[in-house]
Amino acid sequence: MGEARLRRVRSIPPRRLLLLLGLAIAAVWLVFVFAGSIADGDRATAREQQVAAEANAMQARLDADKQELAIVQTDAFQRIQARAYGMGGSGEIIFSLPSDAPSPPPVTPLGASSADSASATAAQTPLDAWLSLLFGH
């Protein structure tokens, strides 16, 4: 009686075998479909974050451009730019450095040798250079 029962348990009818095989295939297929959907969702989320970061950067740039435009349109800025082109107020004396003006002496770094510092003290200071340029000293 034990062998007959064991034989019945071991021998699964072909219908049940096909049903179990079909369910296993369907389960594996569902796992792959949902895994692909989850991966697509992750990619979409990453792309959305990237687009949001780009949009924030572009918005910050737009805000900076709007602020710059507001500054450029003020009368004070217009007057400063007019002076840069030599269109100052009445009574102003326009001056500029000649194109062949010598470059200023090099700045002596801290800790330079005493010979360098002695020549630097004998040289004209920047304030004296500007005063001589402006008033013809």
DSSP file with accessible surface (Angstrom, degrees, kcal/mol):
  #  RESIDUE AA STRUCTURE BP1 BP2  ACC     N-H-->O    O-->H-N    N-H-->O    O-->H-N    TCO  KAPPA ALPHA  PHI   PSI    X-CA   Y-CA   Z-CA
    1    1 A M     >        0   0  207      0, 0.0     4,-1.8     0, 0.0     5,-0.2   0.000 360.0 360.0 360.0 -32.5    0.0    0.0    0.0
    2    2 A G  H  >  +     0   0   57      1,-0.2     4,-2.1     2,-0.2     5,-0.2   0.876 360.0  50.5 -68.0 -37.0    2.9    2.4    0.7
    3    3 A E  H  > S+     0   0  144      2,-0.2     4,-2.4     1,-0.2    -1,-0.2   0.898 109.1  50.6 -69.5 -39.2    4.3    1.8   -2.8
    4    4 A A  H  > S+     0   0   45      2,-0.2     4,-1.9     1,-0.2    -1,-0.2   0.901 112.1  46.9 -65.5 -41.6    1.1    2.5   -4.5
    5    5 A R  H  X S+     0   0  178     -4,-1.8     4,-2.0     2,-0.2    -1,-0.2   0.911 112.3  50.0 -66.8 -42.5    0.6    5.7   -2.6
    6    6 A L  H  X S+     0   0   87     -4,-2.1     4,-2.4     1,-0.2    -2,-0.2   0.889 108.9  53.0 -63.0 -38.0    4.2    6.8   -3.3
    7    7 A R  H  X S+     0   0  165     -4,-2.4     4,-2.0     1,-0.2    -1,-0.2   0.892 108.6  49.9 -65.0 -39.4    3.6    6.1   -7.0
    8    8 A R  H  < S+     0   0  182     -4,-1.9    -2,-0.2     2,-0.2    -1,-0.2   0.892 111.9  47.5 -66.4 -39.4    0.5    8.3   -7.0
    9    9 A V  H  < S+     0   0  104     -4,-2.0    -2,-0.2     1,-0.2    -1,-0.2   0.917 113.7  48.0 -69.1 -40.0    2.3   11.2   -5.4
   10   10 A R  H  < S+     0   0  188     -4,-2.4     2,-1.1    -5,-0.2    -2,-0.2   0.869  99.6  70.9 -71.3 -36.4    5.3   10.9   -7.7
   11   11 A S     <  -     0   0   77     -4,-2.0    -1,-0.1    -5,-0.2    -4,-0.0  -0.723  69.6-167.9 -88.6 102.5    3.3   10.8  -10.9
   12   12 A I        -     0   0   89     -2,-1.1    -3,-0.1     1,-0.1    -2,-0.0  -0.776  30.5-108.7 -86.8 133.2    1.8   14.2  -11.4
   13   13 A P     >  -     0   0   63      0, 0.0     4,-2.2     0, 0.0     3,-0.3  -0.256  25.3-118.0 -60.5 147.7   -0.9   14.2  -14.1
   14   14 A P  H  > S+     0   0   98      0, 0.0     4,-2.6     0, 0.0     5,-0.2   0.845 112.2  58.2 -59.3 -31.2    0.2   16.0  -17.3
   15   15 A R  H  > S+     0   0  218      2,-0.2     4,-2.5     1,-0.2     5,-0.2   0.944 108.2  44.5 -64.2 -47.4   -2.5   18.6  -16.9
   16   16 A R  H  > S+     0   0  167     -3,-0.3     4,-2.9     2,-0.2     5,-0.2   0.892 112.7  52.5 -64.5 -38.8   -1.3   19.7  -13.5
   17   17 A L  H  X S+     0   0   98     -4,-2.2     4,-2.6     2,-0.2    -2,-0.2   0.936 111.4  45.8 -62.3 -45.6    2.3   19.7  -14.8
   18   18 A L  H  X S+     0   0  118     -4,-2.6     4,-2.7     2,-0.2    -2,-0.2   0.895 113.0  50.9 -64.8 -38.9    1.4   21.9  -17.7
   19   19 A L  H  X S+     0   0  113     -4,-2.5     4,-2.6    -5,-0.2    -2,-0.2   0.939 112.7  45.2 -64.3 -45.8   -0.6   24.2  -15.4
   20   20 A L  H  X S+     0   0  102     -4,-2.9     4,-2.5     2,-0.2    -2,-0.2   0.908 113.7  49.9 -64.8 -40.5    2.3   24.5  -13.0
   21   21 A L  H  X S+     0   0   98     -4,-2.6     4,-2.4    -5,-0.2    -2,-0.2   0.924 111.7  48.5 -63.8 -42.3    4.8   25.1  -15.8
   22   22 A G  H  X S+     0   0   37     -4,-2.7     4,-2.6     2,-0.2    -2,-0.2   0.907 111.7  49.2 -63.8 -42.5    2.5   27.7  -17.3
   23   23 A L  H  X S+     0   0  105     -4,-2.6     4,-2.5     2,-0.2    -2,-0.2   0.904 110.8  50.6 -63.9 -39.1    2.1   29.5  -13.9
   24   24 A A  H  X S+     0   0   52     -4,-2.5     4,-2.5     2,-0.2     5,-0.2   0.925 111.8  47.0 -65.2 -42.5    5.9   29.4  -13.5
   25   25 A I  H  X S+     0   0  108     -4,-2.4     4,-2.7     2,-0.2    -2,-0.2   0.930 113.0  49.5 -64.6 -42.2    6.5   30.9  -16.9
   26   26 A A  H  X S+     0   0   44     -4,-2.6     4,-2.7     1,-0.2    -2,-0.2   0.904 110.7  50.5 -64.2 -38.9    3.8   33.6  -16.2
   27   27 A A  H  X S+     0   0   52     -4,-2.5     4,-2.3     2,-0.2    -2,-0.2   0.933 111.8  46.7 -65.4 -44.3    5.4   34.4  -12.9
   28   28 A V  H  X S+     0   0   78     -4,-2.5     4,-2.4     2,-0.2    -2,-0.2   0.928 112.6  50.6 -63.5 -41.9    8.8   34.8  -14.4
   29   29 A W  H  X S+     0   0  161     -4,-2.7     4,-2.6     1,-0.2    -2,-0.2   0.929 110.1  49.8 -62.2 -43.3    7.4   36.9  -17.2
   30   30 A L  H  X S+     0   0   77     -4,-2.7     4,-2.8     2,-0.2     5,-0.3   0.896 108.7  53.1 -62.8 -39.1    5.6   39.2  -14.7
   31   31 A V  H  X S+     0   0   96     -4,-2.3     4,-2.5     1,-0.2    -1,-0.2   0.944 112.0  44.8 -61.5 -45.8    8.8   39.6  -12.7
   32   32 A F  H  X S+     0   0  147     -4,-2.4     4,-2.4     2,-0.2    -2,-0.2   0.908 113.5  50.4 -66.4 -38.8   10.6   40.7  -15.8
   33   33 A V  H  X S+     0   0   57     -4,-2.6     4,-2.3     2,-0.2    -2,-0.2   0.947 114.6  42.6 -64.8 -46.8    7.8   43.0  -16.9
   34   34 A F  H  X S+     0   0  126     -4,-2.8     4,-2.7     2,-0.2     5,-0.2   0.883 112.4  53.8 -69.4 -35.0    7.6   44.7  -13.5
   35   35 A A  H  X S+     0   0   54     -4,-2.5     4,-2.5    -5,-0.3    -1,-0.2   0.921 110.2  47.8 -63.9 -40.6   11.4   44.9  -13.2
   36   36 A G  H  X S+     0   0   32     -4,-2.4     4,-2.6     2,-0.2    -2,-0.2   0.908 111.8  50.1 -65.0 -39.2   11.5   46.7  -16.6
   37   37 A S  H  X S+     0   0   68     -4,-2.3     4,-2.4     2,-0.2    -2,-0.2   0.910 111.0  48.5 -65.9 -40.4    8.7   49.0  -15.5
   38   38 A I  H  X S+     0   0  109     -4,-2.7     4,-2.5     2,-0.2    -2,-0.2   0.921 111.7  49.6 -66.1 -41.1   10.6   49.8  -12.3
   39   39 A A  H  X S+     0   0   36     -4,-2.5     4,-2.5     2,-0.2    -2,-0.2   0.917 111.0  49.8 -64.3 -40.8   13.8   50.4  -14.2
   40   40 A D  H  X S+     0   0   88     -4,-2.6     4,-2.5     1,-0.2    -1,-0.2   0.903 110.4  50.9 -62.9 -40.0   11.9   52.7  -16.6
   41   41 A G  H  X S+     0   0   33     -4,-2.4     4,-2.4     2,-0.2    -2,-0.2   0.903 109.6  49.7 -63.5 -40.7   10.4   54.6  -13.6
   42   42 A D  H  X S+     0   0  105     -4,-2.5     4,-2.5     2,-0.2    -2,-0.2   0.914 111.8  48.1 -64.6 -42.6   13.9   55.0  -12.1
   43   43 A R  H  X S+     0   0  151     -4,-2.5     4,-2.5     2,-0.2    -2,-0.2   0.910 111.9  49.7 -64.4 -40.6   15.3   56.4  -15.4
   44   44 A A  H  X S+     0   0   61     -4,-2.5     4,-2.5     2,-0.2    -2,-0.2   0.904 110.9  49.8 -65.4 -39.0   12.3   58.7  -15.7
   45   45 A T  H  X S+     0   0   73     -4,-2.4     4,-2.3     2,-0.2    -2,-0.2   0.923 111.5  48.3 -65.4 -42.7   12.8   60.0  -12.2
   46   46 A A  H  X S+     0   0   54     -4,-2.5     4,-2.2     2,-0.2    -2,-0.2   0.918 112.8  48.1 -64.0 -41.7   16.5   60.6  -12.8
   47   47 A R  H  X S+     0   0  130     -4,-2.5     4,-2.8     2,-0.2     5,-0.2   0.902 110.0  52.8 -65.7 -38.3   15.8   62.4  -16.0
   48   48 A E  H  X S+     0   0  117     -4,-2.5     4,-2.6     1,-0.2    -2,-0.2   0.913 109.4  48.8 -64.1 -40.5   13.1   64.5  -14.3
   49   49 A Q  H  X S+     0   0  120     -4,-2.3     4,-2.3     2,-0.2    -1,-0.2   0.901 111.7  49.5 -65.8 -38.4   15.7   65.5  -11.6
   50   50 A Q  H  X S+     0   0  102     -4,-2.2     4,-2.4     2,-0.2    -2,-0.2   0.934 112.4  46.8 -65.6 -44.3   18.2   66.4  -14.3
   51   51 A V  H  X S+     0   0   64     -4,-2.8     4,-2.7     1,-0.2    -2,-0.2   0.903 111.5  52.0 -65.1 -38.9   15.6   68.5  -16.1
   52   52 A A  H  X S+     0   0   35     -4,-2.6     4,-2.5     2,-0.2    -1,-0.2   0.912 109.7  49.2 -64.0 -40.5   14.6   70.2  -12.9
   53   53 A A  H  X S+     0   0   58     -4,-2.3     4,-2.3     2,-0.2    -2,-0.2   0.920 112.4  47.8 -65.1 -41.8   18.2   71.0  -12.1
   54   54 A E  H  X S+     0   0   91     -4,-2.4     4,-2.6     2,-0.2    -2,-0.2   0.906 111.6  50.7 -64.3 -39.9   18.7   72.5  -15.6
   55   55 A A  H  X S+     0   0   51     -4,-2.7     4,-2.6     1,-0.2    -2,-0.2   0.909 110.1  49.8 -65.3 -39.9   15.5   74.5  -15.2
   56   56 A N  H  X S+     0   0  115     -4,-2.5     4,-2.5     2,-0.2    -1,-0.2   0.905 111.5  48.7 -64.7 -40.7   16.6   75.8  -11.9
   57   57 A A  H  X S+     0   0   62     -4,-2.3     4,-2.3     2,-0.2    -2,-0.2   0.921 112.8  47.6 -65.0 -41.5   20.0   76.9  -13.3
   58   58 A M  H  X S+     0   0  136     -4,-2.6     4,-2.6     2,-0.2    -2,-0.2   0.891 111.2  51.2 -67.6 -36.4   18.3   78.5  -16.3
   59   59 A Q  H  X S+     0   0   95     -4,-2.6     4,-2.8     2,-0.2    -2,-0.2   0.913 109.8  49.8 -66.2 -41.1   15.8   80.3  -13.9
   60   60 A A  H  X S+     0   0   59     -4,-2.5     4,-2.4     2,-0.2    -2,-0.2   0.914 112.2  48.0 -62.9 -41.2   18.8   81.6  -11.8
   61   61 A R  H  X S+     0   0  181     -4,-2.3     4,-2.6     2,-0.2    -2,-0.2   0.907 111.5  50.1 -65.6 -40.3   20.5   82.8  -15.0
   62   62 A L  H  X S+     0   0   77     -4,-2.6     4,-2.6     2,-0.2    -2,-0.2   0.924 110.4  49.8 -64.0 -42.0   17.3   84.5  -16.2
   63   63 A D  H  X S+     0   0   79     -4,-2.8     4,-2.3     1,-0.2    -2,-0.2   0.910 111.5  48.8 -63.2 -41.2   16.8   86.2  -12.8
   64   64 A A  H  X S+     0   0   49     -4,-2.4     4,-2.6     2,-0.2    -2,-0.2   0.908 111.5  49.8 -64.6 -40.5   20.5   87.4  -12.9
   65   65 A D  H  X S+     0   0   76     -4,-2.6     4,-2.6     2,-0.2    -2,-0.2   0.899 110.4  50.0 -65.3 -39.4   19.9   88.7  -16.4
   66   66 A K  H  X S+     0   0  126     -4,-2.6     4,-2.3     2,-0.2    -2,-0.2   0.910 111.5  48.7 -64.6 -40.5   16.8   90.5  -15.4
   67   67 A Q  H  X S+     0   0  131     -4,-2.3     4,-2.2     2,-0.2    -2,-0.2   0.919 111.9  48.8 -65.4 -41.6   18.6   92.1  -12.5
   68   68 A E  H  X S+     0   0  117     -4,-2.6     4,-2.9     1,-0.2    -2,-0.2   0.912 110.1  51.9 -64.1 -40.8   21.5   93.2  -14.7
   69   69 A L  H  X S+     0   0   95     -4,-2.6     4,-1.8     1,-0.2    -1,-0.2   0.914 108.5  50.9 -61.8 -40.9   19.0   94.6  -17.2
   70   70 A A  H  < S+     0   0   56     -4,-2.3     4,-0.3     1,-0.2    -1,-0.2   0.907 112.7  46.4 -63.9 -38.9   17.3   96.6  -14.4
   71   71 A I  H >< S+     0   0   90     -4,-2.2     3,-1.4     1,-0.2     6,-0.3   0.922 110.5  52.2 -68.3 -42.6   20.7   98.0  -13.3
   72   72 A V  H 3< S+     0   0   48     -4,-2.9    -1,-0.2     1,-0.3    -2,-0.2   0.832 105.9  55.7 -64.3 -29.6   21.8   98.8  -16.9
   73   73 A Q  T 3< S+     0   0  127     -4,-1.8    -1,-0.3    -5,-0.2    -2,-0.2   0.514  84.7 106.4 -85.0  -1.2   18.6  100.8  -17.5
   74   74 A T  S <> S-     0   0   63     -3,-1.4     4,-1.9    -4,-0.3     5,-0.1  -0.405  76.8-124.9 -76.4 154.4   19.1  103.1  -14.4
   75   75 A D  H  > S+     0   0  121      1,-0.2     4,-2.5     2,-0.2     5,-0.2   0.872 108.9  58.0 -65.2 -37.5   20.2  106.7  -15.0
   76   76 A A  H  > S+     0   0   50      1,-0.2     4,-2.2     2,-0.2    -1,-0.2   0.934 108.3  45.5 -61.4 -44.0   23.2  106.3  -12.8
   77   77 A F  H  > S+     0   0   63     -6,-0.3     4,-2.6     1,-0.2     5,-0.2   0.905 110.8  53.7 -65.8 -39.6   24.6  103.5  -14.9
   78   78 A Q  H  X S+     0   0   98     -4,-1.9     4,-2.3     1,-0.2    -1,-0.2   0.905 108.9  49.4 -61.6 -40.3   23.8  105.4  -18.1
   79   79 A R  H  X S+     0   0  146     -4,-2.5     4,-2.1     2,-0.2    -1,-0.2   0.918 110.8  49.7 -65.4 -41.5   25.8  108.4  -16.8
   80   80 A I  H  X S+     0   0  103     -4,-2.2     4,-1.6     1,-0.2    -2,-0.2   0.933 112.7  46.7 -63.5 -43.7   28.8  106.2  -15.9
   81   81 A Q  H  X S+     0   0   74     -4,-2.6     4,-1.2     1,-0.2    -1,-0.2   0.882 109.1  55.1 -67.3 -35.6   28.8  104.6  -19.3
   82   82 A A  H  <>S+     0   0   26     -4,-2.3     5,-3.0     1,-0.2     3,-0.5   0.910 106.5  51.4 -63.4 -38.8   28.5  107.9  -21.0
   83   83 A R  H ><5S+     0   0  133     -4,-2.1     3,-1.6     1,-0.2    -1,-0.2   0.855 102.7  59.5 -66.2 -33.5   31.6  109.1  -19.2
   84   84 A A  H 3<5S+     0   0   75     -4,-1.6    -1,-0.2     1,-0.3    -2,-0.2   0.827 107.9  46.1 -63.7 -28.9   33.4  106.0  -20.4
   85   85 A Y  T 3<5S-     0   0  177     -4,-1.2    -1,-0.3    -3,-0.5    -2,-0.2   0.267 125.8-101.7 -95.9  10.1   32.7  107.2  -23.9
   86   86 A G  T < 5S+     0   0   31     -3,-1.6     2,-0.6     1,-0.1    -3,-0.2   0.687  86.5 123.9  82.9  17.8   33.8  110.7  -23.2
   87   87 A M      < +     0   0  124     -5,-3.0    -3,-0.1    -6,-0.2    -1,-0.1  -0.557  36.8 152.9-109.3  64.9   30.3  112.2  -22.9
   88   88 A G        -     0   0   32     -2,-0.6     3,-0.1    -5,-0.2     6,-0.0  -0.086  49.1 -71.0 -81.8-172.1   30.6  113.6  -19.4
   89   89 A G    >   -     0   0   40      1,-0.1     3,-1.5     2,-0.1    -1,-0.2  -0.227  64.2 -76.7 -75.7 168.9   28.7  116.5  -17.9
   90   90 A S  T 3  S+     0   0  130      1,-0.2    -1,-0.1     3,-0.0     3,-0.1  -0.426 117.8  23.1 -68.3 139.5   29.3  120.2  -18.8
   91   91 A G  T 3  S+     0   0   82      1,-0.3     2,-0.3    -2,-0.1    -1,-0.2   0.373  90.0 129.3  87.6  -6.3   32.5  121.6  -17.3
   92   92 A E    <   -     0   0   83     -3,-1.5     2,-0.6     1,-0.0    -1,-0.3  -0.617  55.9-133.9 -81.6 141.8   34.2  118.3  -16.9
   93   93 A I        -     0   0  155     -2,-0.3     2,-0.4    -3,-0.1    -3,-0.0  -0.867  18.3-143.5 -96.0 121.2   37.7  117.8  -18.2
   94   94 A I        +     0   0  115     -2,-0.6     2,-0.3    -8,-0.1   -11,-0.0  -0.671  28.4 166.2 -85.9 132.5   38.1  114.6  -20.1
   95   95 A F        +     0   0  113     -2,-0.4     2,-0.3     2,-0.0    -9,-0.1  -0.978  10.4 169.4-141.5 158.3   41.4  112.8  -19.7
   96   96 A S        -     0   0   99     -2,-0.3     3,-0.1     0, 0.0    -2,-0.0  -0.971  42.1 -90.5-157.9 163.2   42.8  109.5  -20.5
   97   97 A L        -     0   0   99     -2,-0.3    -2,-0.0     1,-0.1     2,-0.0  -0.565  48.8-108.5 -76.9 140.1   46.2  107.9  -20.5
   98   98 A P    >   -     0   0   70      0, 0.0     3,-1.7     0, 0.0    -1,-0.1  -0.346  25.1-117.5 -65.1 154.0   48.0  108.1  -23.9
   99   99 A S  T 3  S+     0   0  136      1,-0.3    -2,-0.1    -3,-0.1     0, 0.0   0.788 114.6  50.2 -65.8 -25.3   48.3  104.8  -25.7
  100  100 A D  T 3  S+     0   0  134      2,-0.0    -1,-0.3     3,-0.0     3,-0.1   0.200  80.2 135.8 -97.9  19.0   52.1  104.9  -25.6
  101  101 A A    <   -     0   0   40     -3,-1.7     2,-0.0     1,-0.1    -4,-0.0  -0.364  61.1-109.1 -66.0 141.4   52.2  105.6  -21.8
  102  102 A P        -     0   0  122      0, 0.0    -1,-0.1     0, 0.0    -2,-0.0  -0.362  34.7-105.6 -70.1 153.0   54.7  103.5  -20.0
  103  103 A S        -     0   0  105      1,-0.1    -3,-0.0    -3,-0.1     0, 0.0  -0.421  43.3 -96.2 -74.1 153.6   53.5  100.7  -17.7
  104  104 A P        -     0   0  107      0, 0.0    -1,-0.1     0, 0.0     3,-0.1  -0.266  49.1 -88.4 -67.3 159.0   53.7  101.4  -14.0
  105  105 A P        -     0   0   87      0, 0.0     3,-0.1     0, 0.0    15,-0.0  -0.338  54.1 -93.4 -65.4 151.5   56.7  100.0  -12.1
  106  106 A P        -     0   0  121      0, 0.0     2,-0.3     0, 0.0    -3,-0.0  -0.300  40.7-108.2 -66.6 148.9   56.3   96.5  -10.8
  107  107 A V        -     0   0  135     -3,-0.1    13,-0.0     1,-0.1     0, 0.0  -0.619  29.3-127.0 -78.3 131.2   55.0   96.1   -7.2
  108  108 A T        -     0   0   56     -2,-0.3     3,-0.1     8,-0.1     4,-0.1  -0.695  26.5-130.8 -80.5 121.9   57.7   94.9   -4.8
  109  109 A P    >   -     0   0   94      0, 0.0     3,-1.2     0, 0.0     2,-0.0  -0.301  31.7 -88.3 -70.3 157.6   56.4   91.9   -3.0
  110  110 A L  T 3  S+     0   0  181      1,-0.2     0, 0.0     2,-0.0     0, 0.0  -0.374 113.8  29.5 -63.0 141.6   56.7   91.6    0.8
  111  111 A G  T 3  S+     0   0   86      1,-0.2    -1,-0.2    -3,-0.1     3,-0.1   0.640  84.8 150.8  83.6  14.3   60.0   90.2    1.9
  112  112 A A    <   -     0   0   35     -3,-1.2    -1,-0.2     1,-0.1     5,-0.1  -0.294  54.4 -83.3 -73.7 166.9   61.9   91.5   -1.0
  113  113 A S     >  -     0   0   64      1,-0.1     4,-1.9     3,-0.0     3,-0.2  -0.183  37.3-111.0 -67.8 162.8   65.6   92.3   -0.7
  114  114 A S  H  > S+     0   0   98      1,-0.2     4,-2.3     2,-0.2     5,-0.2   0.823 116.7  58.4 -67.3 -30.8   66.7   95.7    0.7
  115  115 A A  H  > S+     0   0   68      2,-0.2     4,-1.8     1,-0.2    -1,-0.2   0.913 107.7  47.3 -65.7 -38.9   68.1   96.8   -2.7
  116  116 A D  H  > S+     0   0   82      1,-0.2     4,-1.7     2,-0.2    -2,-0.2   0.905 112.3  49.3 -67.5 -39.5   64.7   96.3   -4.2
  117  117 A S  H  X S+     0   0   54     -4,-1.9     4,-2.0     1,-0.2    -2,-0.2   0.859 108.2  53.8 -70.3 -32.7   63.0   98.2   -1.4
  118  118 A A  H  X S+     0   0   58     -4,-2.3     4,-1.6     1,-0.2    -1,-0.2   0.913 110.7  46.0 -67.0 -40.9   65.5  101.1   -1.7
  119  119 A S  H  X S+     0   0   73     -4,-1.8     4,-1.3     1,-0.2    -1,-0.2   0.842 110.5  54.9 -70.1 -29.9   64.7  101.4   -5.4
  120  120 A A  H  < S+     0   0   44     -4,-1.7    -2,-0.2     1,-0.2    -1,-0.2   0.883 107.8  48.2 -70.7 -36.4   61.0  101.2   -4.6
  121  121 A T  H  < S+     0   0  120     -4,-2.0    -1,-0.2     1,-0.2    -2,-0.2   0.838 110.8  51.4 -72.3 -30.9   61.1  104.1   -2.2
  122  122 A A  H  < S+     0   0   88     -4,-1.6    -1,-0.2    -5,-0.2    -2,-0.2   0.781  97.5  86.6 -75.2 -23.9   63.0  106.2   -4.7
  123  123 A A  S  < S-     0   0   42     -4,-1.3     2,-0.2    -5,-0.1    -3,-0.0  -0.302  94.7 -92.6 -73.0 161.1   60.4  105.5   -7.3
  124  124 A Q        -     0   0  111      1,-0.1    -1,-0.1     2,-0.1    -2,-0.1  -0.499  39.8-121.0 -75.5 139.5   57.3  107.6   -7.6
  125  125 A T     >  -     0   0   69     -2,-0.2     4,-2.4     1,-0.1     5,-0.2  -0.379  24.9-110.6 -75.3 159.5   54.3  106.5   -5.6
  126  126 A P  H  > S+     0   0  101      0, 0.0     4,-2.5     0, 0.0     5,-0.2   0.894 119.1  53.4 -59.6 -36.7   51.0  105.7   -7.5
  127  127 A L  H  > S+     0   0  116      1,-0.2     4,-2.7     2,-0.2     5,-0.2   0.943 109.5  47.8 -64.3 -43.7   49.4  108.8   -6.0
  128  128 A D  H  > S+     0   0   75      1,-0.2     4,-2.6     2,-0.2     5,-0.2   0.891 110.1  53.4 -63.2 -37.3   52.2  111.0   -7.1
  129  129 A A  H  X S+     0   0   39     -4,-2.4     4,-2.0     2,-0.2    -2,-0.2   0.930 111.4  45.1 -64.0 -43.2   52.0  109.5  -10.6
  130  130 A W  H  X S+     0   0  126     -4,-2.5     4,-2.9     2,-0.2     5,-0.2   0.919 112.9  50.6 -66.8 -41.3   48.3  110.3  -10.8
  131  131 A L  H  X S+     0   0   66     -4,-2.7     4,-2.9     1,-0.2     6,-0.3   0.920 111.8  47.2 -64.2 -40.5   48.7  113.8   -9.5
  132  132 A S  H  X>S+     0   0   31     -4,-2.6     4,-1.2    -5,-0.2     5,-0.5   0.876 113.4  49.4 -69.3 -32.5   51.5  114.5  -12.0
  133  133 A L  H  <5S+     0   0   74     -4,-2.0    -2,-0.2    -5,-0.2    -1,-0.2   0.931 117.7  39.2 -68.9 -43.0   49.4  113.1  -14.7
  134  134 A L  H  <5S+     0   0   78     -4,-2.9    -2,-0.2     1,-0.2    -3,-0.2   0.908 130.7  25.3 -74.5 -42.5   46.3  115.1  -13.8
  135  135 A F  H  <5S-     0   0  156     -4,-2.9    -1,-0.2    -5,-0.2    -3,-0.2   0.351 102.8-116.0-109.9   5.8   48.0  118.4  -12.9
  136  136 A G  T  <5       0   0   64     -4,-1.2    -4,-0.2    -5,-0.2    -3,-0.2   0.949 360.0 360.0  64.1  50.3   51.2  118.3  -14.9
  137  137 A H      <       0   0  192     -5,-0.5    -1,-0.2    -6,-0.3    -5,-0.1  -0.196 360.0 360.0 -66.0 360.0   53.5  118.2  -12.0
